[in-house]
Amino acid sequence: MAFSIGDIVEIKSGGPRMTVTDPKDSMGRVAAMWFAGAKREVGSFPPDALKAVEDTKK
């Protein structure tokens, strides 16, 4: 699945909702950010490990 900047995603096995910040970084992974309490976290994930989720805050 192709993701776009701003898409809301989760790891398929579970975890926090994350916002895509780069749909394809230099290694072909999806960069995303999320908050753990007040702390901003970042990570990159293989596209096949993620699923899109509906943004319920719209």
PDB file of N, H, CA, C and O in Angstrom:
ATOM      1  N   MET A   1       0.840  -1.179   0.000  1.00  0.00           N
ATOM      2  CA  MET A   1       0.000   0.000   0.000  1.00  0.00           C
ATOM      3  C   MET A   1       0.884   1.241   0.000  1.00  0.00           C
ATOM      4  O   MET A   1       1.903   1.281   0.690  1.00  0.00           O
ATOM      5  N   ALA A   2       0.499   2.240  -0.763  1.00  0.00           N
ATOM      6  H   ALA A   2      -0.328   2.207  -1.324  1.00  0.00           H
ATOM      7  CA  ALA A   2       1.230   3.510  -0.797  1.00  0.00           C
ATOM      8  C   ALA A   2       0.620   4.468   0.221  1.00  0.00           C
ATOM      9  O   ALA A   2      -0.600   4.619   0.295  1.00  0.00           O
ATOM     10  N   PHE A   3       1.469   5.103   0.991  1.00  0.00           N
ATOM     11  H   PHE A   3       2.459   4.981   0.931  1.00  0.00           H
ATOM     12  CA  PHE A   3       1.020   6.065   1.990  1.00  0.00           C
ATOM     13  C   PHE A   3       1.413   7.467   1.555  1.00  0.00           C
ATOM     14  O   PHE A   3       2.323   7.647   0.746  1.00  0.00           O
ATOM     15  N   SER A   4       0.714   8.460   2.102  1.00  0.00           N
ATOM     16  H   SER A   4      -0.025   8.313   2.759  1.00  0.00           H
ATOM     17  CA  SER A   4       1.001   9.864   1.824  1.00  0.00           C
ATOM     18  C   SER A   4       1.302  10.585   3.129  1.00  0.00           C
ATOM     19  O   SER A   4       0.910  10.128   4.203  1.00  0.00           O
ATOM     20  N   ILE A   5       1.997  11.711   3.034  1.00  0.00           N
ATOM     21  H   ILE A   5       2.316  12.082   2.161  1.00  0.00           H
ATOM     22  CA  ILE A   5       2.261  12.530   4.216  1.00  0.00           C
ATOM     23  C   ILE A   5       0.930  12.886   4.870  1.00  0.00           C
ATOM     24  O   ILE A   5      -0.008  13.313   4.196  1.00  0.00           O
ATOM     25  N   GLY A   6       0.855  12.709   6.179  1.00  0.00           N
ATOM     26  H   GLY A   6       1.617  12.362   6.726  1.00  0.00           H
ATOM     27  CA  GLY A   6      -0.356  13.033   6.931  1.00  0.00           C
ATOM     28  C   GLY A   6      -1.288  11.862   7.146  1.00  0.00           C
ATOM     29  O   GLY A   6      -2.216  11.959   7.949  1.00  0.00           O
ATOM     30  N   ASP A   7      -1.067  10.746   6.443  1.00  0.00           N
ATOM     31  H   ASP A   7      -0.314  10.667   5.790  1.00  0.00           H
ATOM     32  CA  ASP A   7      -1.900   9.556   6.669  1.00  0.00           C
ATOM     33  C   ASP A   7      -1.717   9.064   8.099  1.00  0.00           C
ATOM     34  O   ASP A   7      -0.636   9.185   8.677  1.00  0.00           O
ATOM     35  N   ILE A   8      -2.786   8.507   8.663  1.00  0.00           N
ATOM     36  H   ILE A   8      -3.664   8.409   8.194  1.00  0.00           H
ATOM     37  CA  ILE A   8      -2.741   7.915   9.995  1.00  0.00           C
ATOM     38  C   ILE A   8      -2.573   6.408   9.807  1.00  0.00           C
ATOM     39  O   ILE A   8      -3.346   5.777   9.086  1.00  0.00           O
ATOM     40  N   VAL A   9      -1.562   5.835  10.457  1.00  0.00           N
ATOM     41  H   VAL A   9      -0.933   6.347  11.042  1.00  0.00           H
ATOM     42  CA  VAL A   9      -1.243   4.415  10.297  1.00  0.00           C
ATOM     43  C   VAL A   9      -0.995   3.771  11.655  1.00  0.00           C
ATOM     44  O   VAL A   9      -0.777   4.451  12.658  1.00  0.00           O
ATOM     45  N   GLU A  10      -1.036   2.448  11.658  1.00  0.00           N
ATOM     46  H   GLU A  10      -1.213   1.897  10.843  1.00  0.00           H
ATOM     47  CA  GLU A  10      -0.657   1.638  12.819  1.00  0.00           C
ATOM     48  C   GLU A  10       0.178   0.478  12.322  1.00  0.00           C
ATOM     49  O   GLU A  10       0.075   0.080  11.162  1.00  0.00           O
ATOM     50  N   ILE A  11       1.002  -0.060  13.196  1.00  0.00           N
ATOM     51  H   ILE A  11       1.086   0.263  14.138  1.00  0.00           H
ATOM     52  CA  ILE A  11       1.673  -1.316  12.885  1.00  0.00           C
ATOM     53  C   ILE A  11       0.597  -2.398  12.893  1.00  0.00           C
ATOM     54  O   ILE A  11      -0.267  -2.402  13.771  1.00  0.00           O
ATOM     55  N   LYS A  12       0.638  -3.300  11.940  1.00  0.00           N
ATOM     56  H   LYS A  12       1.339  -3.296  11.227  1.00  0.00           H
ATOM     57  CA  LYS A  12      -0.402  -4.330  11.818  1.00  0.00           C
ATOM     58  C   LYS A  12      -0.565  -5.161  13.080  1.00  0.00           C
ATOM     59  O   LYS A  12      -1.667  -5.625  13.374  1.00  0.00           O
ATOM     60  N   SER A  13       0.508  -5.357  13.827  1.00  0.00           N
ATOM     61  H   SER A  13       1.403  -4.981  13.588  1.00  0.00           H
ATOM     62  CA  SER A  13       0.423  -6.167  15.045  1.00  0.00           C
ATOM     63  C   SER A  13      -0.059  -5.367  16.253  1.00  0.00           C
ATOM     64  O   SER A  13      -0.202  -5.919  17.343  1.00  0.00           O
ATOM     65  N   GLY A  14      -0.311  -4.072  16.066  1.00  0.00           N
ATOM     66  H   GLY A  14      -0.195  -3.623  15.180  1.00  0.00           H
ATOM     67  CA  GLY A  14      -0.821  -3.223  17.143  1.00  0.00           C
ATOM     68  C   GLY A  14       0.170  -2.143  17.526  1.00  0.00           C
ATOM     69  O   GLY A  14       1.345  -2.203  17.166  1.00  0.00           O
ATOM     70  N   GLY A  15      -0.311  -1.166  18.255  1.00  0.00           N
ATOM     71  H   GLY A  15      -1.266  -1.117  18.548  1.00  0.00           H
ATOM     72  CA  GLY A  15       0.544  -0.068  18.683  1.00  0.00           C
ATOM     73  C   GLY A  15      -0.184   1.250  18.546  1.00  0.00           C
ATOM     74  O   GLY A  15      -1.372   1.275  18.226  1.00  0.00           O
ATOM     75  N   PRO A  16       0.526   2.359  18.789  1.00  0.00           N
ATOM     76  CA  PRO A  16      -0.117   3.668  18.730  1.00  0.00           C
ATOM     77  C   PRO A  16      -0.428   4.089  17.299  1.00  0.00           C
ATOM     78  O   PRO A  16       0.185   3.609  16.345  1.00  0.00           O
ATOM     79  N   ARG A  17      -1.381   4.985  17.174  1.00  0.00           N
ATOM     80  H   ARG A  17      -1.879   5.375  17.949  1.00  0.00           H
ATOM     81  CA  ARG A  17      -1.631   5.605  15.874  1.00  0.00           C
ATOM     82  C   ARG A  17      -0.493   6.568  15.597  1.00  0.00           C
ATOM     83  O   ARG A  17      -0.041   7.289  16.487  1.00  0.00           O
ATOM     84  N   MET A  18      -0.033   6.574  14.347  1.00  0.00           N
ATOM     85  H   MET A  18      -0.400   5.989  13.624  1.00  0.00           H
ATOM     86  CA  MET A  18       1.116   7.388  13.962  1.00  0.00           C
ATOM     87  C   MET A  18       0.758   8.196  12.725  1.00  0.00           C
ATOM     88  O   MET A  18      -0.107   7.798  11.945  1.00  0.00           O
ATOM     89  N   THR A  19       1.422   9.327  12.548  1.00  0.00           N
ATOM     90  H   THR A  19       2.125   9.650  13.182  1.00  0.00           H
ATOM     91  CA  THR A  19       1.236  10.177  11.375  1.00  0.00           C
ATOM     92  C   THR A  19       2.431  10.008  10.454  1.00  0.00           C
ATOM     93  O   THR A  19       3.577  10.143  10.884  1.00  0.00           O
ATOM     94  N   VAL A  20       2.166   9.713   9.188  1.00  0.00           N
ATOM     95  H   VAL A  20       1.235   9.603   8.839  1.00  0.00           H
ATOM     96  CA  VAL A  20       3.236   9.549   8.199  1.00  0.00           C
ATOM     97  C   VAL A  20       3.882  10.911   7.934  1.00  0.00           C
ATOM     98  O   VAL A  20       3.195  11.882   7.618  1.00  0.00           O
ATOM     99  N   THR A  21       5.209  10.970   8.068  1.00  0.00           N
ATOM    100  H   THR A  21       5.767  10.181   8.325  1.00  0.00           H
ATOM    101  CA  THR A  21       5.954  12.196   7.787  1.00  0.00           C
ATOM    102  C   THR A  21       6.769  12.092   6.498  1.00  0.00           C
ATOM    103  O   THR A  21       7.143  13.111   5.919  1.00  0.00           O
ATOM    104  N   ASP A  22       7.040  10.884   6.054  1.00  0.00           N
ATOM    105  H   ASP A  22       6.735  10.056   6.525  1.00  0.00           H
ATOM    106  CA  ASP A  22       7.750  10.649   4.793  1.00  0.00           C
ATOM    107  C   ASP A  22       7.314   9.277   4.290  1.00  0.00           C
ATOM    108  O   ASP A  22       7.672   8.259   4.882  1.00  0.00           O
ATOM    109  N   PRO A  23       6.540   9.239   3.196  1.00  0.00           N
ATOM    110  CA  PRO A  23       6.014   7.953   2.739  1.00  0.00           C
ATOM    111  C   PRO A  23       7.069   6.998   2.181  1.00  0.00           C
ATOM    112  O   PRO A  23       6.803   5.803   2.051  1.00  0.00           O
ATOM    113  N   LYS A  24       8.258   7.501   1.850  1.00  0.00           N
ATOM    114  H   LYS A  24       8.474   8.472   1.956  1.00  0.00           H
ATOM    115  CA  LYS A  24       9.321   6.614   1.362  1.00  0.00           C
ATOM    116  C   LYS A  24      10.659   7.287   1.632  1.00  0.00           C
ATOM    117  O   LYS A  24      11.101   8.140   0.863  1.00  0.00           O
ATOM    118  N   ASP A  25      11.301   6.897   2.731  1.00  0.00           N
ATOM    119  H   ASP A  25      10.942   6.203   3.356  1.00  0.00           H
ATOM    120  CA  ASP A  25      12.590   7.505   3.054  1.00  0.00           C
ATOM    121  C   ASP A  25      13.684   6.904   2.173  1.00  0.00           C
ATOM    122  O   ASP A  25      13.392   6.122   1.268  1.00  0.00           O
ATOM    123  N   SER A  26      14.918   7.259   2.428  1.00  0.00           N
ATOM    124  H   SER A  26      15.155   7.894   3.163  1.00  0.00           H
ATOM    125  CA  SER A  26      16.030   6.826   1.574  1.00  0.00           C
ATOM    126  C   SER A  26      16.226   5.312   1.559  1.00  0.00           C
ATOM    127  O   SER A  26      16.894   4.783   0.670  1.00  0.00           O
ATOM    128  N   MET A  27      15.643   4.606   2.546  1.00  0.00           N
ATOM    129  H   MET A  27      15.101   5.036   3.268  1.00  0.00           H
ATOM    130  CA  MET A  27      15.764   3.150   2.596  1.00  0.00           C
ATOM    131  C   MET A  27      14.474   2.450   2.168  1.00  0.00           C
ATOM    132  O   MET A  27      14.346   1.235   2.315  1.00  0.00           O
ATOM    133  N   GLY A  28      13.506   3.229   1.630  1.00  0.00           N
ATOM    134  H   GLY A  28      13.610   4.216   1.511  1.00  0.00           H
ATOM    135  CA  GLY A  28      12.252   2.641   1.177  1.00  0.00           C
ATOM    136  C   GLY A  28      11.269   2.362   2.295  1.00  0.00           C
ATOM    137  O   GLY A  28      10.277   1.664   2.089  1.00  0.00           O
ATOM    138  N   ARG A  29      11.533   2.900   3.479  1.00  0.00           N
ATOM    139  H   ARG A  29      12.339   3.468   3.646  1.00  0.00           H
ATOM    140  CA  ARG A  29      10.659   2.688   4.634  1.00  0.00           C
ATOM    141  C   ARG A  29       9.753   3.899   4.817  1.00  0.00           C
ATOM    142  O   ARG A  29      10.009   4.966   4.259  1.00  0.00           O
ATOM    143  N   VAL A  30       8.701   3.728   5.598  1.00  0.00           N
ATOM    144  H   VAL A  30       8.493   2.862   6.052  1.00  0.00           H
ATOM    145  CA  VAL A  30       7.757   4.803   5.891  1.00  0.00           C
ATOM    146  C   VAL A  30       8.167   5.447   7.217  1.00  0.00           C
ATOM    147  O   VAL A  30       8.220   4.775   8.247  1.00  0.00           O
ATOM    148  N   ALA A  31       8.454   6.741   7.188  1.00  0.00           N
ATOM    149  H   ALA A  31       8.411   7.287   6.351  1.00  0.00           H
ATOM    150  CA  ALA A  31       8.783   7.475   8.413  1.00  0.00           C
ATOM    151  C   ALA A  31       7.486   7.992   9.026  1.00  0.00           C
ATOM    152  O   ALA A  31       6.606   8.487   8.323  1.00  0.00           O
ATOM    153  N   ALA A  32       7.383   7.869  10.343  1.00  0.00           N
ATOM    154  H   ALA A  32       8.098   7.466  10.915  1.00  0.00           H
ATOM    155  CA  ALA A  32       6.166   8.292  11.034  1.00  0.00           C
ATOM    156  C   ALA A  32       6.519   8.864  12.400  1.00  0.00           C
ATOM    157  O   ALA A  32       7.590   8.596  12.944  1.00  0.00           O
ATOM    158  N   MET A  33       5.596   9.661  12.946  1.00  0.00           N
ATOM    159  H   MET A  33       4.726   9.879  12.504  1.00  0.00           H
ATOM    160  CA  MET A  33       5.749  10.208  14.291  1.00  0.00           C
ATOM    161  C   MET A  33       4.485   9.963  15.087  1.00  0.00           C
ATOM    162  O   MET A  33       3.399   9.810  14.529  1.00  0.00           O
ATOM    163  N   TRP A  34       4.644   9.925  16.416  1.00  0.00           N
ATOM    164  H   TRP A  34       5.527  10.049  16.869  1.00  0.00           H
ATOM    165  CA  TRP A  34       3.514   9.747  17.323  1.00  0.00           C
ATOM    166  C   TRP A  34       3.914  10.325  18.667  1.00  0.00           C
ATOM    167  O   TRP A  34       5.076  10.671  18.882  1.00  0.00           O
ATOM    168  N   PHE A  35       2.952  10.428  19.566  1.00  0.00           N
ATOM    169  H   PHE A  35       2.009  10.147  19.391  1.00  0.00           H
ATOM    170  CA  PHE A  35       3.230  10.954  20.900  1.00  0.00           C
ATOM    171  C   PHE A  35       3.044   9.863  21.942  1.00  0.00           C
ATOM    172  O   PHE A  35       2.063   9.120  21.914  1.00  0.00           O
ATOM    173  N   ALA A  36       3.997   9.778  22.859  1.00  0.00           N
ATOM    174  H   ALA A  36       4.794  10.381  22.881  1.00  0.00           H
ATOM    175  CA  ALA A  36       3.913   8.905  24.032  1.00  0.00           C
ATOM    176  C   ALA A  36       3.789   9.858  25.213  1.00  0.00           C
ATOM    177  O   ALA A  36       4.791  10.328  25.751  1.00  0.00           O
ATOM    178  N   GLY A  37       2.547  10.139  25.612  1.00  0.00           N
ATOM    179  H   GLY A  37       1.733   9.757  25.175  1.00  0.00           H
ATOM    180  CA  GLY A  37       2.315  11.201  26.586  1.00  0.00           C
ATOM    181  C   GLY A  37       2.614  12.524  25.911  1.00  0.00           C
ATOM    182  O   GLY A  37       2.037  12.831  24.868  1.00  0.00           O
ATOM    183  N   ALA A  38       3.509  13.315  26.492  1.00  0.00           N
ATOM    184  H   ALA A  38       3.978  13.066  27.339  1.00  0.00           H
ATOM    185  CA  ALA A  38       3.887  14.599  25.901  1.00  0.00           C
ATOM    186  C   ALA A  38       5.153  14.485  25.046  1.00  0.00           C
ATOM    187  O   ALA A  38       5.580  15.468  24.440  1.00  0.00           O
ATOM    188  N   LYS A  39       5.748  13.302  24.995  1.00  0.00           N
ATOM    189  H   LYS A  39       5.401  12.504  25.487  1.00  0.00           H
ATOM    190  CA  LYS A  39       7.001  13.110  24.263  1.00  0.00           C
ATOM    191  C   LYS A  39       6.730  12.687  22.824  1.00  0.00           C
ATOM    192  O   LYS A  39       5.988  11.739  22.567  1.00  0.00           O
ATOM    193  N   ARG A  40       7.347  13.411  21.890  1.00  0.00           N
ATOM    194  H   ARG A  40       7.949  14.181  22.098  1.00  0.00           H
ATOM    195  CA  ARG A  40       7.223  13.077  20.472  1.00  0.00           C
ATOM    196  C   ARG A  40       8.217  11.970  20.142  1.00  0.00           C
ATOM    197  O   ARG A  40       9.400  12.064  20.467  1.00  0.00           O
ATOM    198  N   GLU A  41       7.722  10.929  19.496  1.00  0.00           N
ATOM    199  H   GLU A  41       6.760  10.853  19.232  1.00  0.00           H
ATOM    200  CA  GLU A  41       8.557   9.797  19.081  1.00  0.00           C
ATOM    201  C   GLU A  41       8.567   9.737  17.556  1.00  0.00           C
ATOM    202  O   GLU A  41       7.611  10.169  16.912  1.00  0.00           O
ATOM    203  N   VAL A  42       9.629   9.208  16.983  1.00  0.00           N
ATOM    204  H   VAL A  42      10.405   8.857  17.506  1.00  0.00           H
ATOM    205  CA  VAL A  42       9.727   9.025  15.536  1.00  0.00           C
ATOM    206  C   VAL A  42      10.281   7.637  15.246  1.00  0.00           C
ATOM    207  O   VAL A  42      10.984   7.051  16.069  1.00  0.00           O
ATOM    208  N   GLY A  43       9.957   7.125  14.076  1.00  0.00           N
ATOM    209  H   GLY A  43       9.386   7.601  13.407  1.00  0.00           H
ATOM    210  CA  GLY A  43      10.476   5.830  13.668  1.00  0.00           C
ATOM    211  C   GLY A  43      10.241   5.614  12.188  1.00  0.00           C
ATOM    212  O   GLY A  43       9.512   6.374  11.549  1.00  0.00           O
ATOM    213  N   SER A  44      10.853   4.586  11.648  1.00  0.00           N
ATOM    214  H   SER A  44      11.445   3.969  12.167  1.00  0.00           H
ATOM    215  CA  SER A  44      10.603   4.220  10.253  1.00  0.00           C
ATOM    216  C   SER A  44      10.313   2.728  10.198  1.00  0.00           C
ATOM    217  O   SER A  44      10.879   1.933  10.948  1.00  0.00           O
ATOM    218  N   PHE A  45       9.415   2.373   9.289  1.00  0.00           N
ATOM    219  H   PHE A  45       8.955   3.019   8.680  1.00  0.00           H
ATOM    220  CA  PHE A  45       8.858   1.028   9.262  1.00  0.00           C
ATOM    221  C   PHE A  45       8.740   0.535   7.822  1.00  0.00           C
ATOM    222  O   PHE A  45       8.531   1.336   6.911  1.00  0.00           O
ATOM    223  N   PRO A  46       8.873  -0.775   7.607  1.00  0.00           N
ATOM    224  CA  PRO A  46       8.608  -1.318   6.275  1.00  0.00           C
ATOM    225  C   PRO A  46       7.137  -1.070   5.928  1.00  0.00           C
ATOM    226  O   PRO A  46       6.271  -1.268   6.780  1.00  0.00           O
ATOM    227  N   PRO A  47       6.839  -0.646   4.711  1.00  0.00           N
ATOM    228  CA  PRO A  47       5.449  -0.369   4.341  1.00  0.00           C
ATOM    229  C   PRO A  47       4.508  -1.547   4.590  1.00  0.00           C
ATOM    230  O   PRO A  47       3.357  -1.345   4.975  1.00  0.00           O
ATOM    231  N   ASP A  48       4.981  -2.765   4.377  1.00  0.00           N
ATOM    232  H   ASP A  48       5.917  -2.929   4.064  1.00  0.00           H
ATOM    233  CA  ASP A  48       4.123  -3.941   4.560  1.00  0.00           C
ATOM    234  C   ASP A  48       3.774  -4.203   6.021  1.00  0.00           C
ATOM    235  O   ASP A  48       2.873  -4.993   6.304  1.00  0.00           O
ATOM    236  N   ALA A  49       4.467  -3.558   6.950  1.00  0.00           N
ATOM    237  H   ALA A  49       5.199  -2.916   6.721  1.00  0.00           H
ATOM    238  CA  ALA A  49       4.183  -3.743   8.376  1.00  0.00           C
ATOM    239  C   ALA A  49       3.098  -2.792   8.883  1.00  0.00           C
ATOM    240  O   ALA A  49       2.655  -2.904  10.026  1.00  0.00           O
ATOM    241  N   LEU A  50       2.666  -1.846   8.022  1.00  0.00           N
ATOM    242  H   LEU A  50       3.025  -1.754   7.093  1.00  0.00           H
ATOM    243  CA  LEU A  50       1.710  -0.823   8.438  1.00  0.00           C
ATOM    244  C   LEU A  50       0.354  -1.005   7.777  1.00  0.00           C
ATOM    245  O   LEU A  50       0.235  -1.589   6.700  1.00  0.00           O
ATOM    246  N   LYS A  51      -0.673  -0.484   8.458  1.00  0.00           N
ATOM    247  H   LYS A  51      -0.577  -0.010   9.333  1.00  0.00           H
ATOM    248  CA  LYS A  51      -2.012  -0.428   7.874  1.00  0.00           C
ATOM    249  C   LYS A  51      -2.559   0.972   8.105  1.00  0.00           C
ATOM    250  O   LYS A  51      -2.275   1.599   9.126  1.00  0.00           O
ATOM    251  N   ALA A  52      -3.340   1.455   7.154  1.00  0.00           N
ATOM    252  H   ALA A  52      -3.571   0.946   6.324  1.00  0.00           H
ATOM    253  CA  ALA A  52      -3.996   2.755   7.287  1.00  0.00           C
ATOM    254  C   ALA A  52      -5.167   2.613   8.247  1.00  0.00           C
ATOM    255  O   ALA A  52      -5.856   1.593   8.251  1.00  0.00           O
ATOM    256  N   VAL A  53      -5.388   3.637   9.056  1.00  0.00           N
ATOM    257  H   VAL A  53      -4.828   4.466   9.052  1.00  0.00           H
ATOM    258  CA  VAL A  53      -6.538   3.657   9.953  1.00  0.00           C
ATOM    259  C   VAL A  53      -7.306   4.947   9.726  1.00  0.00           C
ATOM    260  O   VAL A  53      -6.749   5.948   9.275  1.00  0.00           O
ATOM    261  N   GLU A  54      -8.574   4.909  10.040  1.00  0.00           N
ATOM    262  H   GLU A  54      -9.026   4.095  10.407  1.00  0.00           H
ATOM    263  CA  GLU A  54      -9.424   6.074   9.845  1.00  0.00           C
ATOM    264  C   GLU A  54      -9.090   7.133  10.883  1.00  0.00           C
ATOM    265  O   GLU A  54      -8.913   6.826  12.062  1.00  0.00           O
ATOM    266  N   ASP A  55      -9.004   8.378  10.439  1.00  0.00           N
ATOM    267  H   ASP A  55      -9.147   8.628   9.482  1.00  0.00           H
ATOM    268  CA  ASP A  55      -8.762   9.498  11.355  1.00  0.00           C
ATOM    269  C   ASP A  55     -10.089   9.892  11.976  1.00  0.00           C
ATOM    270  O   ASP A  55     -10.930  10.495  11.309  1.00  0.00           O
ATOM    271  N   THR A  56     -10.287   9.562  13.234  1.00  0.00           N
ATOM    272  H   THR A  56      -9.604   9.072  13.775  1.00  0.00           H
ATOM    273  CA  THR A  56     -11.563   9.826  13.906  1.00  0.00           C
ATOM    274  C   THR A  56     -11.670  11.257  14.412  1.00  0.00           C
ATOM    275  O   THR A  56     -12.708  11.635  14.957  1.00  0.00           O
ATOM    276  N   LYS A  57     -10.627  12.062  14.246  1.00  0.00           N
ATOM    277  H   LYS A  57      -9.784  11.755  13.804  1.00  0.00           H
ATOM    278  CA  LYS A  57     -10.651  13.446  14.732  1.00  0.00           C
ATOM    279  C   LYS A  57     -11.036  14.440  13.650  1.00  0.00           C
ATOM    280  O   LYS A  57     -10.983  15.646  13.889  1.00  0.00           O
ATOM    281  N   LYS A  58     -11.419  13.978  12.476  1.00  0.00           N
ATOM    282  H   LYS A  58     -11.462  12.998  12.282  1.00  0.00           H
ATOM    283  CA  LYS A  58     -11.833  14.882  11.393  1.00  0.00           C
ATOM    284  C   LYS A  58     -13.230  15.366  11.633  1.00  0.00           C
ATOM    285  O   LYS A  58     -13.762  16.137  10.834  1.00  0.00           O
TER     286      LYS A  58
END
